[in-house]
């Protein structure tokens, strides 16, 4: 029985990295000791990740005097990899599979323009809050506003994420 439990724990430990966001590029390349860096995870980039007082600090969005935390870490594993990059430098991974994206929540708002906030989970490790925006030019159509700290070097992946958000919103509505 003990051996079966040990094998199960080992299988879970080996399976976990397969769904992890891999750091495939960093700017600046010599991130060790840097105050801020941009991290690319295969098909998406988080800009302005900071190293302050011995801790990883995710970028914040300022809008009309208010500060929003639109990019959040969901796993200790990803935090540890980012921390390791700031402390020791990064061992970059080869670009692998695209991260799995899930629209984990849709929160309707009272605004005529930004009608909802969509919480997007990337491989269960990174949470991004994007806005579902009503088009002022074409009534009944929507588009997605991503935080300024998030960039998509792969346009096809960005389009797939936008489509998933809009489909989830129209289904909910």
Backbone as CSV, one residue per row, in Angstrom:
resi,resn,N_x,N_y,N_z,CA_x,CA_y,CA_z,C_x,C_y,C_z
1,UNK,0.832,-1.201,0.000,0.000,0.000,0.000,0.866,1.251,0.000
2,UNK,1.921,1.230,0.848,2.807,2.391,0.925,3.481,2.642,-0.420
3,UNK,3.859,1.556,-1.105,4.496,1.692,-2.410,3.525,2.299,-3.426
4,UNK,2.273,1.915,-3.373,1.260,2.460,-4.284,1.081,3.962,-4.056
5,UNK,1.072,4.370,-2.791,0.943,5.797,-2.471,2.163,6.559,-2.978
6,UNK,3.359,5.992,-2.786,4.584,6.643,-3.268,4.577,6.772,-4.790
7,UNK,4.119,5.736,-5.489,4.033,5.801,-6.948,3.028,6.857,-7.404
8,UNK,1.916,6.971,-6.698,0.914,7.973,-7.027,1.472,9.382,-6.838
9,UNK,2.171,9.599,-5.736,2.782,10.904,-5.480,3.818,11.222,-6.550
10,UNK,4.630,10.252,-6.933,5.634,10.441,-7.964,4.985,10.765,-9.307
11,UNK,3.922,10.053,-9.643,3.222,10.307,-10.914,2.651,11.720,-10.950
12,UNK,2.093,12.185,-9.833,1.549,13.546,-9.769,2.660,14.576,-9.890
13,UNK,3.780,14.297,-9.254,4.902,15.237,-9.309,5.472,15.328,-10.710
14,UNK,5.536,14.213,-11.417,6.055,14.228,-12.783,5.053,14.826,-13.765
15,UNK,3.785,14.701,-13.506,2.766,15.236,-14.404,2.630,16.739,-14.257
16,UNK,2.933,17.297,-13.107,2.737,18.722,-12.860,3.521,19.610,-13.808
17,UNK,4.817,19.338,-14.083,5.547,20.224,-14.972,5.012,20.256,-16.395
18,UNK,4.301,19.230,-16.826,3.787,19.198,-18.185,2.771,20.306,-18.431
19,UNK,2.062,20.726,-17.403,1.053,21.762,-17.560,1.561,23.122,-17.087
20,UNK,2.850,23.236,-16.865,3.414,24.465,-16.317,3.747,25.453,-17.428
21,UNK,3.629,26.726,-17.089,4.071,27.765,-18.008,5.599,27.768,-18.028
22,UNK,6.187,27.639,-19.191,7.634,27.641,-19.327,8.116,29.028,-19.706
23,UNK,9.157,29.491,-19.048,9.767,30.780,-19.376,10.673,30.548,-20.574
24,UNK,10.304,31.146,-21.720,11.058,30.930,-22.950,11.917,32.126,-23.348
25,UNK,11.660,33.299,-22.745,12.481,34.480,-23.029,12.340,35.477,-21.888
26,UNK,13.402,36.246,-21.672,13.413,37.272,-20.635,14.088,38.511,-21.194
27,UNK,13.524,39.675,-20.872,14.133,40.951,-21.248,14.241,41.788,-19.992
28,UNK,15.389,42.224,-19.561,16.713,42.030,-20.155,17.192,40.594,-19.954
29,UNK,18.088,40.174,-20.848,18.579,38.795,-20.804,19.312,38.499,-19.500
30,UNK,20.031,39.494,-18.975,20.734,39.328,-17.694,19.806,39.784,-16.580
31,UNK,18.785,38.980,-16.300,17.755,39.352,-15.328,18.268,39.248,-13.895
32,UNK,19.336,38.487,-13.681,19.874,38.317,-12.323,20.239,39.685,-11.752
33,UNK,19.590,40.043,-10.652,19.857,41.313,-9.990,19.102,42.497,-10.570
34,UNK,18.313,42.296,-11.616,17.564,43.397,-12.228,16.362,43.767,-11.350
35,UNK,15.911,45.017,-11.477,14.747,45.474,-10.717,13.439,45.056,-11.381
36,UNK,13.431,45.012,-12.725,12.228,44.634,-13.475,12.631,43.822,-14.689
37,UNK,11.690,43.014,-15.154,11.934,42.222,-16.355,10.604,41.876,-17.010
38,UNK,10.685,41.567,-18.300,9.543,41.077,-19.063,9.765,39.577,-19.298
39,UNK,8.769,38.770,-18.951,8.886,37.322,-19.079,7.942,36.829,-20.168
40,UNK,8.471,36.014,-21.084,7.665,35.404,-22.131,7.462,33.935,-21.801
41,UNK,6.200,33.516,-21.833,5.803,32.138,-21.587,5.264,31.573,-22.902
42,UNK,6.111,31.116,-23.766,5.815,30.563,-25.081,5.052,31.559,-25.969
43,UNK,3.775,31.843,-25.697,2.971,32.676,-26.595,2.377,33.916,-25.920
44,UNK,2.771,34.193,-24.687,2.307,35.418,-24.049,3.435,35.998,-23.204
45,UNK,3.442,37.327,-23.091,4.491,38.034,-22.358,3.866,38.879,-21.267
46,UNK,4.441,38.800,-20.071,4.038,39.654,-18.963,5.154,40.680,-18.790
47,UNK,4.800,41.952,-18.977,5.782,43.034,-18.914,5.813,43.655,-17.526
48,UNK,7.000,44.066,-17.110,7.135,44.838,-15.885,7.028,44.053,-14.590
49,UNK,7.414,42.786,-14.597,7.454,42.016,-13.358,8.643,42.545,-12.552
50,UNK,8.404,42.894,-11.294,9.435,43.550,-10.494,9.975,42.642,-9.401
51,UNK,11.179,42.971,-8.970,11.818,42.312,-7.830,12.044,43.406,-6.796
52,UNK,11.205,43.404,-5.752,11.264,44.445,-4.732,11.358,43.827,-3.349
53,UNK,12.369,44.223,-2.604,12.565,43.789,-1.212,12.510,42.267,-1.072
54,UNK,13.114,41.562,-2.023,13.179,40.109,-1.946,11.905,39.388,-2.327
55,UNK,11.030,40.038,-3.083,9.774,39.405,-3.484,9.443,39.737,-4.941
56,UNK,8.779,38.812,-5.596,8.295,39.028,-6.960,7.009,39.841,-6.865
57,UNK,6.949,40.954,-7.611,5.769,41.817,-7.608,5.241,41.898,-9.037
58,UNK,4.005,41.491,-9.212,3.392,41.517,-10.538,2.981,42.948,-10.881
59,UNK,2.916,43.273,-12.180,2.576,44.640,-12.581,1.148,45.020,-12.220
60,UNK,0.959,46.311,-11.984,-0.353,46.862,-11.656,-0.801,47.778,-12.786
61,UNK,-2.111,47.971,-12.911,-2.673,48.869,-13.915,-3.265,50.075,-13.208
62,UNK,-2.859,51.269,-13.633,-3.424,52.510,-13.092,-4.424,53.064,-14.094
63,UNK,-5.634,53.414,-13.602,-6.656,53.991,-14.464,-7.471,54.982,-13.648
64,UNK,-7.422,56.230,-14.050,-8.195,57.297,-13.412,-7.982,57.344,-11.900
65,UNK,-6.719,57.231,-11.494,-6.375,57.342,-10.087,-6.571,56.080,-9.269
66,UNK,-7.030,55.017,-9.890,-7.217,53.750,-9.179,-6.187,52.741,-9.692
67,UNK,-5.772,51.863,-8.810,-4.794,50.833,-9.157,-5.463,49.470,-9.128
68,UNK,-5.226,48.696,-10.183,-5.837,47.377,-10.305,-4.753,46.315,-10.473
69,UNK,-4.966,45.183,-9.851,-4.078,44.033,-9.988,-4.698,43.096,-11.024
70,UNK,-4.309,43.284,-12.285,-4.907,42.538,-13.388,-4.154,41.268,-13.766
71,UNK,-2.941,41.117,-13.253,-2.142,39.933,-13.538,-1.701,39.364,-12.195
72,UNK,-2.072,38.106,-11.948,-1.794,37.495,-10.640,-1.197,36.109,-10.821
73,UNK,-0.371,35.735,-9.871,0.188,34.385,-9.858,-0.750,33.466,-9.089
74,UNK,-0.979,32.280,-9.629,-1.851,31.310,-8.976,-1.085,30.147,-8.359
75,UNK,0.188,30.002,-8.718,0.928,28.846,-8.206,2.254,29.251,-7.583
76,UNK,2.619,28.503,-6.556,3.921,28.701,-5.913,5.039,28.305,-6.859
77,UNK,4.765,27.358,-7.733,5.764,26.887,-8.679,6.202,28.014,-9.622
78,UNK,5.235,28.731,-10.185,5.568,29.838,-11.085,6.266,30.958,-10.318
79,UNK,5.800,31.239,-9.116,6.468,32.246,-8.282,7.930,31.853,-8.062
80,UNK,8.163,30.590,-7.757,9.523,30.106,-7.519,10.406,30.232,-8.745
81,UNK,9.846,29.960,-9.933,10.635,30.097,-11.165,10.986,31.560,-11.426
82,UNK,10.033,32.466,-11.198,10.310,33.897,-11.384,11.332,34.384,-10.357
83,UNK,11.163,33.950,-9.122,12.106,34.329,-8.064,13.510,33.824,-8.401
84,UNK,13.593,32.599,-8.871,14.880,32.030,-9.267,15.551,32.822,-10.369
85,UNK,14.773,33.323,-11.295,15.336,34.138,-12.374,15.951,35.423,-11.821
86,UNK,15.252,36.076,-10.912,15.773,37.315,-10.345,16.998,37.061,-9.462
87,UNK,17.025,35.928,-8.767,18.141,35.636,-7.862,19.351,35.042,-8.578
88,UNK,19.106,34.087,-9.469,20.208,33.306,-10.046,20.329,33.392,-11.558
89,UNK,19.412,34.066,-12.214,19.374,34.059,-13.672,18.445,32.951,-14.152
90,UNK,18.019,33.044,-15.394,17.038,32.098,-15.928,17.675,31.023,-16.787
91,UNK,17.190,29.823,-16.618,17.471,28.738,-17.544,16.231,28.662,-18.435
92,UNK,16.339,29.195,-19.639,15.178,29.288,-20.523,14.808,27.933,-21.103
93,UNK,13.525,27.720,-21.239,13.001,26.492,-21.838,12.769,26.725,-23.325
94,UNK,12.764,25.649,-24.074,12.421,25.739,-25.488,10.913,25.930,-25.585
95,UNK,10.455,26.748,-26.544,9.004,26.921,-26.682,8.322,25.578,-26.899
96,UNK,7.323,25.339,-26.081,6.598,24.070,-26.159,5.160,24.306,-26.557
97,UNK,4.300,23.540,-25.963,2.876,23.626,-26.267,2.303,24.936,-25.743
98,UNK,1.270,25.390,-26.403,0.575,26.593,-25.940,-0.083,26.309,-24.595
99,UNK,-0.146,27.310,-23.735,-0.818,27.081,-22.450,-2.315,26.884,-22.655
100,UNK,-2.897,26.149,-21.747,-4.349,25.946,-21.770,-4.988,27.168,-21.133
101,UNK,-5.983,27.713,-21.793,-6.661,28.911,-21.311,-8.068,28.526,-20.892
102,UNK,-8.451,29.010,-19.721,-9.807,28.777,-19.240,-10.397,30.103,-18.792
103,UNK,-11.626,30.378,-19.215,-12.352,31.538,-18.722,-12.969,31.085,-17.406
104,UNK,-12.303,31.462,-16.298,-12.722,30.931,-14.998,-13.874,31.691,-14.376
105,UNK,-14.084,32.947,-14.776,-15.213,33.713,-14.229,-15.518,34.891,-15.133
106,UNK,-16.793,35.247,-15.184,-17.251,36.461,-15.875,-18.043,37.278,-14.866
107,UNK,-17.627,38.505,-14.642,-18.289,39.354,-13.659,-18.882,40.568,-14.366
108,UNK,-20.212,40.606,-14.520,-20.852,41.750,-15.185,-20.602,43.050,-14.416
109,UNK,-20.477,44.140,-15.179,-20.266,45.472,-14.603,-21.431,46.372,-14.999
110,UNK,-21.543,47.518,-14.354,-22.633,48.454,-14.642,-22.261,49.487,-15.699
111,UNK,-21.100,49.386,-16.276,-20.629,50.325,-17.284,-21.246,50.000,-18.647
112,UNK,-21.466,51.027,-19.454,-21.987,50.810,-20.810,-20.883,50.351,-21.750
113,UNK,-19.630,50.707,-21.444,-18.513,50.354,-22.311,-17.868,49.041,-21.894
114,UNK,-17.374,48.977,-20.657,-16.781,47.740,-20.149,-17.895,46.980,-19.442
115,UNK,-18.454,46.005,-20.145,-19.654,45.335,-19.649,-19.354,44.203,-18.670
116,UNK,-18.110,43.704,-18.688,-17.764,42.608,-17.779,-16.255,42.492,-17.633
117,UNK,-15.848,41.863,-16.551,-14.457,41.450,-16.356,-14.415,39.946,-16.541
118,UNK,-13.461,39.492,-17.317,-13.275,38.063,-17.541,-11.969,37.633,-16.894
119,UNK,-12.051,36.617,-16.043,-10.857,36.070,-15.415,-10.362,34.907,-16.271
120,UNK,-9.125,35.043,-16.762,-8.528,34.027,-17.620,-7.412,33.324,-16.876
121,UNK,-7.442,32.024,-16.872,-6.404,31.228,-16.230,-5.561,30.571,-17.316
122,UNK,-4.244,30.777,-17.240,-3.313,30.161,-18.183,-2.603,29.015,-17.465
123,UNK,-2.905,27.796,-17.862,-2.351,26.578,-17.265,-2.555,26.517,-15.759
124,UNK,-3.531,27.237,-15.242,-3.790,27.217,-13.806,-2.707,27.887,-12.978
125,UNK,-1.790,28.600,-13.629,-0.679,29.228,-12.921,-0.701,30.749,-12.964
126,UNK,-1.322,31.305,-13.963,-1.340,32.755,-14.141,-2.779,33.189,-14.375
127,UNK,-3.219,34.197,-13.630,-4.577,34.725,-13.777,-4.487,36.121,-14.370
128,UNK,-5.256,36.366,-15.416,-5.306,37.667,-16.068,-6.765,38.113,-16.096
129,UNK,-6.997,39.367,-15.697,-8.349,39.916,-15.743,-8.431,40.842,-16.958
130,UNK,-9.268,40.449,-17.910,-9.460,41.207,-19.137,-10.856,41.810,-19.138
131,UNK,-11.025,42.881,-19.895,-12.324,43.527,-19.987,-13.084,43.090,-21.213
132,UNK,-14.361,42.823,-21.054,-15.251,42.571,-22.192,-15.867,43.924,-22.517
133,UNK,-15.569,44.429,-23.696,-15.958,45.776,-24.088,-17.047,45.731,-25.152
134,UNK,-18.067,46.573,-24.982,-19.125,46.696,-25.979,-18.660,47.677,-27.047
135,UNK,-18.809,47.306,-28.287,-18.387,48.164,-29.387,-19.328,49.357,-29.520
136,UNK,-18.758,50.554,-29.646,-19.578,51.747,-29.836,-19.927,51.938,-31.312
137,UNK,-19.175,51.306,-32.196,-19.414,51.450,-33.638,-20.405,50.425,-34.168
138,UNK,-20.367,49.229,-33.587,-21.246,48.154,-34.035,-22.017,47.605,-32.844
139,UNK,-23.240,48.082,-32.614,-24.017,47.593,-31.469,-24.183,46.073,-31.503
140,UNK,-24.079,45.470,-30.335,-24.236,44.023,-30.237,-22.955,43.243,-30.448
141,UNK,-21.841,43.927,-30.720,-20.568,43.226,-30.871,-19.650,43.596,-29.716
142,UNK,-18.712,42.705,-29.444,-17.825,42.883,-28.300,-16.376,42.682,-28.725
143,UNK,-15.491,43.232,-27.933,-14.063,43.001,-28.107,-13.441,42.890,-26.718
144,UNK,-12.196,42.456,-26.653,-11.551,42.191,-25.376,-10.401,43.164,-25.161
145,UNK,-10.370,43.773,-23.971,-9.282,44.680,-23.579,-8.397,43.945,-22.576
146,UNK,-7.155,43.708,-22.966,-6.205,43.049,-22.087,-5.440,44.101,-21.289
147,UNK,-4.925,43.739,-20.119,-4.126,44.685,-19.344,-2.890,45.117,-20.150
148,UNK,-2.411,46.346,-19.931,-1.243,46.803,-20.679,0.016,45.990,-20.400
149,UNK,0.063,45.281,-19.294,1.237,44.479,-18.951,1.271,43.143,-19.689
150,UNK,0.251,42.837,-20.458,0.170,41.560,-21.161,0.301,41.790,-22.656
151,UNK,1.163,41.016,-23.284,1.350,41.098,-24.735,1.315,39.689,-25.317
152,UNK,0.897,39.608,-26.568,0.818,38.328,-27.255,1.685,38.376,-28.510
153,UNK,2.896,37.810,-28.458,3.725,37.766,-29.669,3.100,36.911,-30.760
154,UNK,2.243,35.968,-30.382,1.576,35.085,-31.334,0.142,35.590,-31.545
155,UNK,-0.117,36.223,-32.680,-1.432,36.792,-32.974,-2.542,35.752,-33.019
156,UNK,-2.241,34.548,-33.499,-3.257,33.492,-33.576,-3.707,33.080,-32.179
157,UNK,-2.769,33.018,-31.240,-3.128,32.664,-29.866,-3.991,33.765,-29.253
158,UNK,-3.638,35.019,-29.502,-4.434,36.139,-28.987,-5.859,36.064,-29.530
159,UNK,-6.005,35.804,-30.823,-7.335,35.685,-31.430,-8.131,34.543,-30.806
160,UNK,-7.470,33.433,-30.499,-8.154,32.298,-29.882,-8.631,32.655,-28.477
161,UNK,-7.804,33.380,-27.728,-8.192,33.794,-26.376,-9.362,34.769,-26.449
162,UNK,-9.284,35.749,-27.356,-10.381,36.717,-27.520,-11.681,36.001,-27.886
163,UNK,-11.601,35.061,-28.800,-12.801,34.318,-29.220,-13.401,33.541,-28.061
164,UNK,-12.551,32.940,-27.239,-13.051,32.182,-26.088,-13.761,33.097,-25.091
165,UNK,-13.207,34.283,-24.860,-13.823,35.230,-23.922,-15.162,35.718,-24.454
166,UNK,-15.190,36.105,-25.714,-16.429,36.624,-26.303,-17.495,35.532,-26.360
167,UNK,-17.098,34.305,-26.692,-18.053,33.194,-26.719,-18.622,32.934,-25.326
168,UNK,-17.771,32.984,-24.308,-18.249,32.770,-22.934,-19.201,33.884,-22.517
169,UNK,-18.902,35.117,-22.920,-19.770,36.246,-22.542,-21.115,36.160,-23.261
170,UNK,-21.131,35.898,-24.548,-22.394,35.824,-25.277,-23.237,34.637,-24.804
171,UNK,-22.578,33.540,-24.409,-23.307,32.386,-23.873,-23.943,32.732,-22.528
172,UNK,-23.197,33.480,-21.696,-23.719,33.836,-20.387,-24.847,34.857,-20.510
173,UNK,-24.680,35.782,-21.439,-25.661,36.846,-21.606,-26.926,36.281,-22.212
